[in-house]
Amino acid sequence: MNLPERYVVSPDAPKPSQLLRQALILLGPNGEHWGKRSFRRVNKRWFGLVRNTVYCAAGAIKEVNTDNETAATIYLAMATSSGYVHESLIYHFNDQDGRTFAEVKAKFEEAIKLAEADGN
């Protein structure tokens, strides 16, 4: 599956597969930094000390932001869809009731394989 032509991959930026890996690492090995319905949410303790930051799938990609962020996002959207591809698919997939981190992680891994198959 090839990346749609309108999403140009900058040769000077990290490859989309690398960004997807970084975003997955950001979510934590067991999803301890994964959440729903918010790109980025900081949970605080007393005196403003940050306890942890939580990201949705799209928010994690935006956090590792580079020129190829959109391309990485589209690969993840392609992994969550069997047809129409749009960034909003990620939001719906991530936030679906009952969705687990294991399912999100599996889609990241699938998106990484798609990107690598395209040489990205």
Biopython code that builds the backbone (N, CA, C, O; Angstrom):
import numpy as np
from Bio.PDB.StructureBuilder import StructureBuilder

atoms = [
    (1, "MET", "N", (0.860, -1.177, 0.000)),
    (1, "MET", "CA", (0.000, 0.000, 0.000)),
    (1, "MET", "C", (0.901, 1.233, 0.000)),
    (1, "MET", "O", (1.754, 1.379, 0.876)),
    (2, "ASN", "N", (0.719, 2.099, -0.956)),
    (2, "ASN", "CA", (1.557, 3.278, -1.068)),
    (2, "ASN", "C", (0.897, 4.497, -0.456)),
    (2, "ASN", "O", (-0.327, 4.630, -0.446)),
    (3, "LEU", "N", (1.726, 5.369, 0.048)),
    (3, "LEU", "CA", (1.276, 6.644, 0.598)),
    (3, "LEU", "C", (0.668, 7.469, -0.524)),
    (3, "LEU", "O", (1.271, 7.584, -1.591)),
    (4, "PRO", "N", (-0.530, 8.055, -0.309)),
    (4, "PRO", "CA", (-1.119, 8.905, -1.356)),
    (4, "PRO", "C", (-0.145, 10.010, -1.767)),
    (4, "PRO", "O", (0.569, 10.557, -0.927)),
    (5, "GLU", "N", (-0.119, 10.336, -3.057)),
    (5, "GLU", "CA", (0.858, 11.271, -3.609)),
    (5, "GLU", "C", (0.856, 12.643, -2.946)),
    (5, "GLU", "O", (1.894, 13.302, -2.885)),
    (6, "ARG", "N", (-0.297, 13.079, -2.450)),
    (6, "ARG", "CA", (-0.358, 14.430, -1.862)),
    (6, "ARG", "C", (0.441, 14.548, -0.567)),
    (6, "ARG", "O", (0.664, 15.657, -0.082)),
    (7, "TYR", "N", (0.873, 13.426, -0.004)),
    (7, "TYR", "CA", (1.682, 13.445, 1.215)),
    (7, "TYR", "C", (3.140, 13.191, 0.845)),
    (7, "TYR", "O", (3.580, 12.045, 0.756)),
    (8, "VAL", "N", (3.864, 14.252, 0.637)),
    (8, "VAL", "CA", (5.264, 14.159, 0.233)),
    (8, "VAL", "C", (6.115, 13.882, 1.464)),
    (8, "VAL", "O", (5.962, 14.532, 2.498)),
    (9, "VAL", "N", (7.011, 12.913, 1.343)),
    (9, "VAL", "CA", (7.916, 12.578, 2.441)),
    (9, "VAL", "C", (9.214, 13.344, 2.234)),
    (9, "VAL", "O", (9.912, 13.142, 1.240)),
    (10, "SER", "N", (9.530, 14.218, 3.171)),
    (10, "SER", "CA", (10.747, 15.015, 3.088)),
    (10, "SER", "C", (11.964, 14.114, 3.303)),
    (10, "SER", "O", (12.027, 13.397, 4.302)),
    (11, "PRO", "N", (12.928, 14.139, 2.384)),
    (11, "PRO", "CA", (14.101, 13.273, 2.538)),
    (11, "PRO", "C", (15.028, 13.706, 3.673)),
    (11, "PRO", "O", (15.860, 12.921, 4.127)),
    (12, "ASP", "N", (14.889, 14.952, 4.132)),
    (12, "ASP", "CA", (15.765, 15.464, 5.191)),
    (12, "ASP", "C", (15.233, 15.192, 6.596)),
    (12, "ASP", "O", (15.954, 15.378, 7.577)),
    (13, "ALA", "N", (14.004, 14.762, 6.701)),
    (13, "ALA", "CA", (13.380, 14.518, 8.006)),
    (13, "ALA", "C", (13.404, 13.014, 8.302)),
    (13, "ALA", "O", (13.597, 12.206, 7.394)),
    (14, "PRO", "N", (13.208, 12.641, 9.570)),
    (14, "PRO", "CA", (13.125, 11.213, 9.890)),
    (14, "PRO", "C", (12.011, 10.543, 9.077)),
    (14, "PRO", "O", (11.002, 11.173, 8.761)),
    (15, "LYS", "N", (12.195, 9.296, 8.750)),
    (15, "LYS", "CA", (11.194, 8.558, 7.986)),
    (15, "LYS", "C", (9.931, 8.378, 8.818)),
    (15, "LYS", "O", (10.002, 8.308, 10.045)),
    (16, "PRO", "N", (8.769, 8.302, 8.159)),
    (16, "PRO", "CA", (7.526, 8.068, 8.895)),
    (16, "PRO", "C", (7.578, 6.836, 9.792)),
    (16, "PRO", "O", (7.006, 6.849, 10.882)),
    (17, "SER", "N", (8.249, 5.775, 9.357)),
    (17, "SER", "CA", (8.354, 4.575, 10.198)),
    (17, "SER", "C", (9.086, 4.892, 11.502)),
    (17, "SER", "O", (8.730, 4.368, 12.558)),
    (18, "GLN", "N", (10.110, 5.749, 11.430)),
    (18, "GLN", "CA", (10.844, 6.152, 12.639)),
    (18, "GLN", "C", (9.956, 6.983, 13.558)),
    (18, "GLN", "O", (9.981, 6.812, 14.777)),
    (19, "LEU", "N", (9.170, 7.887, 12.967)),
    (19, "LEU", "CA", (8.267, 8.710, 13.780)),
    (19, "LEU", "C", (7.212, 7.853, 14.465)),
    (19, "LEU", "O", (6.879, 8.082, 15.628)),
    (20, "LEU", "N", (6.693, 6.880, 13.754)),
    (20, "LEU", "CA", (5.695, 5.986, 14.347)),
    (20, "LEU", "C", (6.301, 5.206, 15.514)),
    (20, "LEU", "O", (5.651, 5.023, 16.544)),
    (21, "ARG", "N", (7.546, 4.747, 15.356)),
    (21, "ARG", "CA", (8.230, 4.047, 16.462)),
    (21, "ARG", "C", (8.410, 4.965, 17.664)),
    (21, "ARG", "O", (8.157, 4.568, 18.802)),
    (22, "GLN", "N", (8.852, 6.209, 17.402)),
    (22, "GLN", "CA", (9.043, 7.172, 18.499)),
    (22, "GLN", "C", (7.729, 7.473, 19.205)),
    (22, "GLN", "O", (7.683, 7.567, 20.432)),
    (23, "ALA", "N", (6.663, 7.623, 18.431)),
    (23, "ALA", "CA", (5.353, 7.898, 19.025)),
    (23, "ALA", "C", (4.890, 6.715, 19.875)),
    (23, "ALA", "O", (4.335, 6.905, 20.957)),
    (24, "LEU", "N", (5.115, 5.511, 19.390)),
    (24, "LEU", "CA", (4.733, 4.315, 20.146)),
    (24, "LEU", "C", (5.525, 4.221, 21.444)),
    (24, "LEU", "O", (4.969, 3.871, 22.485)),
    (25, "ILE", "N", (6.806, 4.529, 21.392)),
    (25, "ILE", "CA", (7.630, 4.541, 22.612)),
    (25, "ILE", "C", (7.102, 5.584, 23.593)),
    (25, "ILE", "O", (7.061, 5.342, 24.799)),
    (26, "LEU", "N", (6.698, 6.741, 23.076)),
    (26, "LEU", "CA", (6.157, 7.810, 23.919)),
    (26, "LEU", "C", (4.913, 7.351, 24.680)),
    (26, "LEU", "O", (4.688, 7.782, 25.811)),
    (27, "LEU", "N", (4.116, 6.493, 24.080)),
    (27, "LEU", "CA", (2.897, 5.996, 24.735)),
    (27, "LEU", "C", (3.196, 5.027, 25.877)),
    (27, "LEU", "O", (2.328, 4.738, 26.700)),
    (28, "GLY", "N", (4.422, 4.530, 25.919)),
    (28, "GLY", "CA", (4.823, 3.618, 26.998)),
    (28, "GLY", "C", (4.646, 2.176, 26.595)),
    (28, "GLY", "O", (3.754, 1.856, 25.809)),
    (29, "PRO", "N", (5.487, 1.290, 27.124)),
    (29, "PRO", "CA", (5.443, -0.125, 26.739)),
    (29, "PRO", "C", (4.117, -0.805, 27.062)),
    (29, "PRO", "O", (3.716, -1.751, 26.384)),
    (30, "ASN", "N", (3.449, -0.325, 28.083)),
    (30, "ASN", "CA", (2.157, -0.903, 28.466)),
    (30, "ASN", "C", (1.023, 0.106, 28.355)),
    (30, "ASN", "O", (-0.052, -0.085, 28.924)),
    (31, "GLY", "N", (1.273, 1.179, 27.616)),
    (31, "GLY", "CA", (0.235, 2.191, 27.417)),
    (31, "GLY", "C", (0.039, 3.123, 28.586)),
    (31, "GLY", "O", (-1.018, 3.741, 28.717)),
    (32, "GLU", "N", (1.048, 3.236, 29.444)),
    (32, "GLU", "CA", (0.894, 4.087, 30.624)),
    (32, "GLU", "C", (0.777, 5.571, 30.278)),
    (32, "GLU", "O", (0.368, 6.372, 31.118)),
    (33, "HIS", "N", (1.131, 5.942, 29.048)),
    (33, "HIS", "CA", (0.993, 7.344, 28.620)),
    (33, "HIS", "C", (-0.005, 7.476, 27.467)),
    (33, "HIS", "O", (0.014, 8.464, 26.733)),
    (34, "TRP", "N", (-0.873, 6.479, 27.315)),
    (34, "TRP", "CA", (-1.907, 6.493, 26.281)),
    (34, "TRP", "C", (-3.236, 6.883, 26.907)),
    (34, "TRP", "O", (-3.543, 6.503, 28.037)),
    (35, "GLY", "N", (-4.015, 7.645, 26.157)),
    (35, "GLY", "CA", (-5.329, 8.028, 26.639)),
    (35, "GLY", "C", (-6.281, 8.279, 25.484)),
    (35, "GLY", "O", (-5.941, 8.084, 24.317)),
    (36, "LYS", "N", (-7.466, 8.711, 25.833)),
    (36, "LYS", "CA", (-8.508, 8.965, 24.845)),
    (36, "LYS", "C", (-9.023, 10.396, 24.977)),
    (36, "LYS", "O", (-8.926, 11.032, 26.026)),
    (37, "ARG", "N", (-9.575, 10.870, 23.857)),
    (37, "ARG", "CA", (-10.298, 12.143, 23.795)),
    (37, "ARG", "C", (-9.474, 13.382, 24.121)),
    (37, "ARG", "O", (-10.028, 14.403, 24.527)),
    (38, "SER", "N", (-8.163, 13.303, 23.949)),
    (38, "SER", "CA", (-7.295, 14.455, 24.162)),
    (38, "SER", "C", (-5.953, 14.191, 23.493)),
    (38, "SER", "O", (-5.342, 13.145, 23.712)),
    (39, "PHE", "N", (-5.486, 15.153, 22.666)),
    (39, "PHE", "CA", (-4.174, 14.979, 22.041)),
    (39, "PHE", "C", (-3.089, 14.826, 23.094)),
    (39, "PHE", "O", (-2.234, 13.945, 23.007)),
    (40, "ARG", "N", (-3.142, 15.707, 24.095)),
    (40, "ARG", "CA", (-2.122, 15.711, 25.150)),
    (40, "ARG", "C", (-2.766, 16.228, 26.431)),
    (40, "ARG", "O", (-3.337, 17.318, 26.451)),
    (41, "ARG", "N", (-2.673, 15.458, 27.472)),
    (41, "ARG", "CA", (-3.250, 15.850, 28.760)),
    (41, "ARG", "C", (-2.190, 15.639, 29.838)),
    (41, "ARG", "O", (-1.609, 14.560, 29.955)),
    (42, "VAL", "N", (-1.954, 16.673, 30.611)),
    (42, "VAL", "CA", (-0.984, 16.581, 31.696)),
    (42, "VAL", "C", (-1.751, 16.405, 32.996)),
    (42, "VAL", "O", (-2.573, 17.245, 33.364)),
    (43, "ASN", "N", (-1.480, 15.318, 33.678)),
    (43, "ASN", "CA", (-2.074, 15.066, 34.987)),
    (43, "ASN", "C", (-1.100, 15.572, 36.042)),
    (43, "ASN", "O", (0.072, 15.194, 36.039)),
    (44, "LYS", "N", (-1.575, 16.422, 36.939)),
    (44, "LYS", "CA", (-0.668, 17.046, 37.914)),
    (44, "LYS", "C", (-0.972, 16.602, 39.336)),
    (44, "LYS", "O", (-2.082, 16.183, 39.664)),
    (45, "ARG", "N", (0.055, 16.710, 40.161)),
    (45, "ARG", "CA", (-0.084, 16.489, 41.603)),
    (45, "ARG", "C", (-0.103, 17.842, 42.292)),
    (45, "ARG", "O", (-0.169, 18.880, 41.635)),
    (46, "TRP", "N", (-0.046, 17.828, 43.576)),
    (46, "TRP", "CA", (0.026, 19.061, 44.361)),
    (46, "TRP", "C", (1.241, 19.881, 43.968)),
    (46, "TRP", "O", (2.251, 19.325, 43.538)),
    (47, "PHE", "N", (1.155, 21.163, 44.107)),
    (47, "PHE", "CA", (2.234, 22.115, 43.854)),
    (47, "PHE", "C", (2.666, 22.137, 42.387)),
    (47, "PHE", "O", (3.773, 22.575, 42.075)),
    (48, "GLY", "N", (1.810, 21.671, 41.496)),
    (48, "GLY", "CA", (2.086, 21.741, 40.072)),
    (48, "GLY", "C", (3.118, 20.762, 39.552)),
    (48, "GLY", "O", (3.554, 20.887, 38.407)),
    (49, "LEU", "N", (3.519, 19.798, 40.352)),
    (49, "LEU", "CA", (4.491, 18.806, 39.886)),
    (49, "LEU", "C", (3.802, 17.860, 38.897)),
    (49, "LEU", "O", (2.733, 17.324, 39.187)),
    (50, "VAL", "N", (4.407, 17.662, 37.755)),
    (50, "VAL", "CA", (3.810, 16.817, 36.731)),
    (50, "VAL", "C", (3.974, 15.352, 37.112)),
    (50, "VAL", "O", (5.085, 14.870, 37.333)),
    (51, "ARG", "N", (2.857, 14.662, 37.182)),
    (51, "ARG", "CA", (2.889, 13.236, 37.476)),
    (51, "ARG", "C", (3.083, 12.432, 36.196)),
    (51, "ARG", "O", (3.963, 11.574, 36.131)),
    (52, "ASN", "N", (2.284, 12.697, 35.199)),
    (52, "ASN", "CA", (2.468, 12.037, 33.909)),
    (52, "ASN", "C", (1.717, 12.793, 32.823)),
    (52, "ASN", "O", (0.803, 13.570, 33.099)),
    (53, "THR", "N", (2.116, 12.550, 31.608)),
    (53, "THR", "CA", (1.466, 13.131, 30.451)),
    (53, "THR", "C", (0.878, 11.992, 29.637)),
    (53, "THR", "O", (1.515, 10.955, 29.450)),
    (54, "VAL", "N", (-0.340, 12.192, 29.156)),
    (54, "VAL", "CA", (-1.069, 11.174, 28.419)),
    (54, "VAL", "C", (-1.354, 11.702, 27.018)),
    (54, "VAL", "O", (-1.715, 12.868, 26.854)),
    (55, "TYR", "N", (-1.193, 10.848, 26.004)),
    (55, "TYR", "CA", (-1.418, 11.219, 24.611)),
    (55, "TYR", "C", (-2.378, 10.236, 23.956)),
    (55, "TYR", "O", (-2.407, 9.057, 24.307)),
    (56, "CYS", "N", (-3.155, 10.721, 23.013)),
    (56, "CYS", "CA", (-3.881, 9.803, 22.139)),
    (56, "CYS", "C", (-2.918, 9.398, 21.022)),
    (56, "CYS", "O", (-1.799, 9.908, 20.966)),
    (57, "ALA", "N", (-3.325, 8.504, 20.145)),
    (57, "ALA", "CA", (-2.440, 8.041, 19.069)),
    (57, "ALA", "C", (-1.972, 9.205, 18.198)),
    (57, "ALA", "O", (-0.781, 9.317, 17.908)),
    (58, "ALA", "N", (-2.888, 10.065, 17.783)),
    (58, "ALA", "CA", (-2.524, 11.212, 16.940)),
    (58, "ALA", "C", (-1.676, 12.213, 17.712)),
    (58, "ALA", "O", (-0.747, 12.800, 17.156)),
    (59, "GLY", "N", (-1.987, 12.408, 18.979)),
    (59, "GLY", "CA", (-1.224, 13.338, 19.815)),
    (59, "GLY", "C", (0.217, 12.901, 19.994)),
    (59, "GLY", "O", (1.119, 13.738, 20.044)),
    (60, "ALA", "N", (0.444, 11.591, 20.091)),
    (60, "ALA", "CA", (1.816, 11.080, 20.224)),
    (60, "ALA", "C", (2.613, 11.367, 18.953)),
    (60, "ALA", "O", (3.792, 11.715, 19.018)),
    (61, "ILE", "N", (1.966, 11.219, 17.798)),
    (61, "ILE", "CA", (2.649, 11.527, 16.538)),
    (61, "ILE", "C", (2.959, 13.017, 16.472)),
    (61, "ILE", "O", (4.051, 13.403, 16.053)),
    (62, "LYS", "N", (2.020, 13.854, 16.877)),
    (62, "LYS", "CA", (2.253, 15.304, 16.863)),
    (62, "LYS", "C", (3.364, 15.701, 17.835)),
    (62, "LYS", "O", (4.098, 16.656, 17.579)),
    (63, "GLU", "N", (3.488, 14.988, 18.926)),
    (63, "GLU", "CA", (4.524, 15.296, 19.920)),
    (63, "GLU", "C", (5.930, 15.063, 19.369)),
    (63, "GLU", "O", (6.864, 15.777, 19.733)),
    (64, "VAL", "N", (6.084, 14.079, 18.502)),
    (64, "VAL", "CA", (7.387, 13.824, 17.881)),
    (64, "VAL", "C", (7.464, 14.562, 16.541)),
    (64, "VAL", "O", (8.113, 14.103, 15.601)),
    (65, "ASN", "N", (6.800, 15.693, 16.473)),
    (65, "ASN", "CA", (6.566, 16.509, 15.283)),
    (65, "ASN", "C", (7.820, 16.784, 14.454)),
    (65, "ASN", "O", (8.832, 17.264, 14.962)),
    (66, "THR", "N", (7.722, 16.470, 13.187)),
    (66, "THR", "CA", (8.732, 16.837, 12.191)),
    (66, "THR", "C", (8.006, 17.076, 10.873)),
    (66, "THR", "O", (6.776, 17.081, 10.825)),
    (67, "ASP", "N", (8.762, 17.271, 9.820)),
    (67, "ASP", "CA", (8.169, 17.490, 8.501)),
    (67, "ASP", "C", (7.341, 16.308, 8.012)),
    (67, "ASP", "O", (6.437, 16.487, 7.195)),
    (68, "ASN", "N", (7.631, 15.121, 8.491)),
    (68, "ASN", "CA", (6.917, 13.933, 8.023)),
    (68, "ASN", "C", (5.808, 13.492, 8.970)),
    (68, "ASN", "O", (5.338, 12.357, 8.893)),
    (69, "GLU", "N", (5.389, 14.386, 9.861)),
    (69, "GLU", "CA", (4.317, 14.050, 10.802)),
    (69, "GLU", "C", (3.061, 13.612, 10.059)),
    (69, "GLU", "O", (2.452, 12.603, 10.413)),
    (70, "THR", "N", (2.668, 14.367, 9.024)),
    (70, "THR", "CA", (1.448, 14.034, 8.298)),
    (70, "THR", "C", (1.563, 12.681, 7.623)),
    (70, "THR", "O", (0.610, 11.902, 7.640)),
    (71, "ALA", "N", (2.703, 12.388, 7.034)),
    (71, "ALA", "CA", (2.895, 11.096, 6.390)),
    (71, "ALA", "C", (2.781, 9.965, 7.410)),
    (71, "ALA", "O", (2.157, 8.942, 7.129)),
    (72, "ALA", "N", (3.372, 10.138, 8.585)),
    (72, "ALA", "CA", (3.269, 9.126, 9.640)),
    (72, "ALA", "C", (1.823, 8.948, 10.068)),
    (72, "ALA", "O", (1.367, 7.827, 10.292)),
    (73, "THR", "N", (1.101, 10.061, 10.180)),
    (73, "THR", "CA", (-0.310, 10.014, 10.572)),
    (73, "THR", "C", (-1.126, 9.251, 9.537)),
    (73, "THR", "O", (-2.003, 8.462, 9.892)),
    (74, "ILE", "N", (-0.844, 9.481, 8.270)),
    (74, "ILE", "CA", (-1.602, 8.812, 7.219)),
    (74, "ILE", "C", (-1.313, 7.313, 7.193)),
    (74, "ILE", "O", (-2.224, 6.525, 6.937)),
    (75, "TYR", "N", (-0.084, 6.903, 7.447)),
    (75, "TYR", "CA", (0.190, 5.467, 7.535)),
    (75, "TYR", "C", (-0.626, 4.835, 8.659)),
    (75, "TYR", "O", (-1.143, 3.729, 8.500)),
    (76, "LEU", "N", (-0.746, 5.522, 9.788)),
    (76, "LEU", "CA", (-1.558, 4.980, 10.877)),
    (76, "LEU", "C", (-3.020, 4.939, 10.475)),
    (76, "LEU", "O", (-3.723, 3.984, 10.803)),
    (77, "ALA", "N", (-3.492, 5.961, 9.768)),
    (77, "ALA", "CA", (-4.868, 5.965, 9.280)),
    (77, "ALA", "C", (-5.088, 4.813, 8.305)),
    (77, "ALA", "O", (-6.137, 4.168, 8.332)),
    (78, "MET", "N", (-4.108, 4.551, 7.444)),
    (78, "MET", "CA", (-4.221, 3.452, 6.496)),
    (78, "MET", "C", (-4.313, 2.115, 7.230)),
    (78, "MET", "O", (-5.018, 1.209, 6.787)),
    (79, "ALA", "N", (-3.612, 1.993, 8.332)),
    (79, "ALA", "CA", (-3.641, 0.749, 9.102)),
    (79, "ALA", "C", (-4.987, 0.541, 9.795)),
    (79, "ALA", "O", (-5.351, -0.595, 10.100)),
    (80, "THR", "N", (-5.725, 1.614, 10.046)),
    (80, "THR", "CA", (-7.009, 1.497, 10.747)),
    (80, "THR", "C", (-8.188, 1.409, 9.791)),
    (80, "THR", "O", (-9.333, 1.314, 10.233)),
    (81, "SER", "N", (-7.927, 1.437, 8.484)),
    (81, "SER", "CA", (-9.000, 1.503, 7.498)),
    (81, "SER", "C", (-8.813, 0.466, 6.412)),
    (81, "SER", "O", (-7.697, 0.022, 6.140)),
    (82, "SER", "N", (-9.915, 0.090, 5.798)),
    (82, "SER", "CA", (-9.823, -0.804, 4.637)),
    (82, "SER", "C", (-10.213, -0.066, 3.362)),
    (82, "SER", "O", (-10.309, -0.669, 2.293)),
    (83, "GLY", "N", (-10.437, 1.231, 3.479)),
    (83, "GLY", "CA", (-10.846, 1.994, 2.297)),
    (83, "GLY", "C", (-10.424, 3.444, 2.403)),
    (83, "GLY", "O", (-9.243, 3.772, 2.291)),
    (84, "TYR", "N", (-11.401, 4.305, 2.620)),
    (84, "TYR", "CA", (-11.181, 5.749, 2.715)),
    (84, "TYR", "C", (-10.135, 6.074, 3.789)),
    (84, "TYR", "O", (-10.200, 5.551, 4.901)),
    (85, "VAL", "N", (-9.180, 6.932, 3.453)),
    (85, "VAL", "CA", (-8.107, 7.266, 4.394)),
    (85, "VAL", "C", (-8.131, 8.757, 4.706)),
    (85, "VAL", "O", (-8.058, 9.590, 3.803)),
    (86, "HIS", "N", (-8.232, 9.080, 5.970)),
    (86, "HIS", "CA", (-8.188, 10.469, 6.429)),
    (86, "HIS", "C", (-7.666, 10.457, 7.864)),
    (86, "HIS", "O", (-7.864, 9.488, 8.598)),
    (87, "GLU", "N", (-6.991, 11.550, 8.259)),
    (87, "GLU", "CA", (-6.439, 11.633, 9.616)),
    (87, "GLU", "C", (-7.484, 11.402, 10.693)),
    (87, "GLU", "O", (-7.176, 10.842, 11.745)),
    (88, "SER", "N", (-8.720, 11.828, 10.442)),
    (88, "SER", "CA", (-9.766, 11.703, 11.468)),
    (88, "SER", "C", (-10.054, 10.250, 11.830)),
    (88, "SER", "O", (-10.607, 9.983, 12.897)),
    (89, "LEU", "N", (-9.689, 9.304, 10.962)),
    (89, "LEU", "CA", (-9.890, 7.891, 11.294)),
    (89, "LEU", "C", (-9.140, 7.509, 12.562)),
    (89, "LEU", "O", (-9.605, 6.683, 13.348)),
    (90, "ILE", "N", (-7.982, 8.116, 12.750)),
    (90, "ILE", "CA", (-7.182, 7.804, 13.940)),
    (90, "ILE", "C", (-7.928, 8.212, 15.199)),
    (90, "ILE", "O", (-7.953, 7.468, 16.179)),
    (91, "TYR", "N", (-8.538, 9.402, 15.174)),
    (91, "TYR", "CA", (-9.267, 9.880, 16.359)),
    (91, "TYR", "C", (-10.396, 8.923, 16.696)),
    (91, "TYR", "O", (-10.569, 8.537, 17.852)),
    (92, "HIS", "N", (-11.166, 8.539, 15.679)),
    (92, "HIS", "CA", (-12.309, 7.637, 15.918)),
    (92, "HIS", "C", (-11.834, 6.266, 16.394)),
    (92, "HIS", "O", (-12.423, 5.681, 17.303)),
    (93, "PHE", "N", (-10.783, 5.764, 15.787)),
    (93, "PHE", "CA", (-10.253, 4.466, 16.193)),
    (93, "PHE", "C", (-9.757, 4.520, 17.637)),
    (93, "PHE", "O", (-10.122, 3.671, 18.451)),
    (94, "ASN", "N", (-8.929, 5.510, 17.955)),
    (94, "ASN", "CA", (-8.338, 5.645, 19.286)),
    (94, "ASN", "C", (-9.405, 5.798, 20.370)),
    (94, "ASN", "O", (-9.301, 5.195, 21.438)),
    (95, "ASP", "N", (-10.422, 6.601, 20.092)),
    (95, "ASP", "CA", (-11.398, 6.973, 21.116)),
    (95, "ASP", "C", (-12.605, 6.050, 21.211)),
    (95, "ASP", "O", (-13.483, 6.271, 22.045)),
    (96, "GLN", "N", (-12.662, 5.036, 20.386)),
    (96, "GLN", "CA", (-13.805, 4.137, 20.397)),
    (96, "GLN", "C", (-13.962, 3.476, 21.766)),
    (96, "GLN", "O", (-12.987, 3.043, 22.380)),
    (97, "ASP", "N", (-15.212, 3.410, 22.228)),
    (97, "ASP", "CA", (-15.489, 2.765, 23.509)),
    (97, "ASP", "C", (-14.974, 1.330, 23.486)),
    (97, "ASP", "O", (-15.177, 0.598, 22.517)),
    (98, "GLY", "N", (-14.314, 0.948, 24.551)),
    (98, "GLY", "CA", (-13.783, -0.403, 24.666)),
    (98, "GLY", "C", (-12.420, -0.607, 24.022)),
    (98, "GLY", "O", (-11.823, -1.676, 24.154)),
    (99, "ARG", "N", (-11.923, 0.415, 23.325)),
    (99, "ARG", "CA", (-10.616, 0.291, 22.664)),
    (99, "ARG", "C", (-9.531, 0.105, 23.715)),
    (99, "ARG", "O", (-9.548, 0.775, 24.747)),
    (100, "THR", "N", (-8.600, -0.788, 23.466)),
    (100, "THR", "CA", (-7.512, -1.048, 24.398)),
    (100, "THR", "C", (-6.185, -0.569, 23.809)),
    (100, "THR", "O", (-6.061, -0.377, 22.600)),
    (101, "PHE", "N", (-5.213, -0.383, 24.671)),
    (101, "PHE", "CA", (-3.888, 0.008, 24.192)),
    (101, "PHE", "C", (-3.289, -1.083, 23.316)),
    (101, "PHE", "O", (-2.595, -0.777, 22.346)),
    (102, "ALA", "N", (-3.538, -2.330, 23.630)),
    (102, "ALA", "CA", (-3.003, -3.428, 22.814)),
    (102, "ALA", "C", (-3.474, -3.306, 21.365)),
    (102, "ALA", "O", (-2.710, -3.582, 20.439)),
    (103, "GLU", "N", (-4.710, -2.900, 21.167)),
    (103, "GLU", "CA", (-5.233, -2.720, 19.806)),
    (103, "GLU", "C", (-4.564, -1.530, 19.116)),
    (103, "GLU", "O", (-4.242, -1.593, 17.930)),
    (104, "VAL", "N", (-4.360, -0.454, 19.862)),
    (104, "VAL", "CA", (-3.702, 0.734, 19.310)),
    (104, "VAL", "C", (-2.254, 0.397, 18.958)),
    (104, "VAL", "O", (-1.768, 0.769, 17.890)),
    (105, "LYS", "N", (-1.575, -0.300, 19.848)),
    (105, "LYS", "CA", (-0.183, -0.700, 19.604)),
    (105, "LYS", "C", (-0.085, -1.570, 18.353)),
    (105, "LYS", "O", (0.837, -1.407, 17.554)),
    (106, "ALA", "N", (-1.024, -2.487, 18.179)),
    (106, "ALA", "CA", (-1.026, -3.361, 17.000)),
    (106, "ALA", "C", (-1.171, -2.549, 15.712)),
    (106, "ALA", "O", (-0.551, -2.873, 14.699)),
    (107, "LYS", "N", (-1.984, -1.500, 15.752)),
    (107, "LYS", "CA", (-2.152, -0.652, 14.565)),
    (107, "LYS", "C", (-0.904, 0.181, 14.294)),
    (107, "LYS", "O", (-0.558, 0.411, 13.136)),
    (108, "PHE", "N", (-0.231, 0.630, 15.335)),
    (108, "PHE", "CA", (1.046, 1.317, 15.141)),
    (108, "PHE", "C", (2.038, 0.371, 14.461)),
    (108, "PHE", "O", (2.722, 0.762, 13.515)),
    (109, "GLU", "N", (2.115, -0.860, 14.936)),
    (109, "GLU", "CA", (3.044, -1.836, 14.367)),
    (109, "GLU", "C", (2.700, -2.135, 12.910)),
    (109, "GLU", "O", (3.592, -2.295, 12.076)),
    (110, "GLU", "N", (1.403, -2.209, 12.607)),
    (110, "GLU", "CA", (0.964, -2.422, 11.227)),
    (110, "GLU", "C", (1.336, -1.215, 10.359)),
    (110, "GLU", "O", (1.786, -1.377, 9.225)),
    (111, "ALA", "N", (1.145, -0.012, 10.894)),
    (111, "ALA", "CA", (1.488, 1.209, 10.155)),
    (111, "ALA", "C", (2.990, 1.285, 9.888)),
    (111, "ALA", "O", (3.409, 1.727, 8.818)),
    (112, "ILE", "N", (3.796, 0.856, 10.850)),
    (112, "ILE", "CA", (5.255, 0.837, 10.669)),
    (112, "ILE", "C", (5.617, -0.103, 9.519)),
    (112, "ILE", "O", (6.468, 0.228, 8.694)),
    (113, "LYS", "N", (4.980, -1.262, 9.462)),
    (113, "LYS", "CA", (5.238, -2.209, 8.374)),
    (113, "LYS", "C", (4.824, -1.625, 7.027)),
    (113, "LYS", "O", (5.529, -1.805, 6.035)),
    (114, "LEU", "N", (3.687, -0.927, 6.981)),
    (114, "LEU", "CA", (3.240, -0.291, 5.739)),
    (114, "LEU", "C", (4.260, 0.752, 5.276)),
    (114, "LEU", "O", (4.614, 0.815, 4.099)),
    (115, "ALA", "N", (4.720, 1.560, 6.219)),
    (115, "ALA", "CA", (5.693, 2.615, 5.880)),
    (115, "ALA", "C", (7.006, 1.994, 5.383)),
    (115, "ALA", "O", (7.580, 2.444, 4.392)),
    (116, "GLU", "N", (7.465, 0.969, 6.078)),
    (116, "GLU", "CA", (8.714, 0.318, 5.677)),
    (116, "GLU", "C", (8.589, -0.352, 4.314)),
    (116, "GLU", "O", (9.539, -0.364, 3.531)),
    (117, "ALA", "N", (7.420, -0.904, 4.036)),
    (117, "ALA", "CA", (7.189, -1.534, 2.726)),
    (117, "ALA", "C", (7.267, -0.517, 1.597)),
    (117, "ALA", "O", (7.626, -0.857, 0.469)),
    (118, "ASP", "N", (6.931, 0.724, 1.902)),
    (118, "ASP", "CA", (7.030, 1.829, 0.931)),
    (118, "ASP", "C", (8.411, 2.463, 0.926)),
    (118, "ASP", "O", (8.657, 3.404, 0.171)),
    (119, "GLY", "N", (9.315, 1.960, 1.759)),
    (119, "GLY", "CA", (10.644, 2.560, 1.849)),
    (119, "GLY", "C", (10.667, 3.819, 2.701)),
    (119, "GLY", "O", (11.602, 4.616, 2.622)),
    (120, "ASN", "N", (9.643, 3.990, 3.507)),
    (120, "ASN", "CA", (9.523, 5.156, 4.387)),
    (120, "ASN", "C", (9.621, 4.749, 5.842)),
    (120, "ASN", "O", (9.541, 5.600, 6.728)),
]
sb = StructureBuilder()
sb.init_structure("model")
sb.init_model(0)
sb.init_chain("A")
sb.init_seg("    ")
for serial, (resi, resn, name, xyz) in enumerate(atoms, 1):
    if name == "N":
        sb.init_residue(resn, " ", resi, " ")
    sb.init_atom(name, np.array(xyz, "f"), 0.0, 1.0, " ", f" {name:<3s}", serial, name[0])
structure = sb.get_structure()
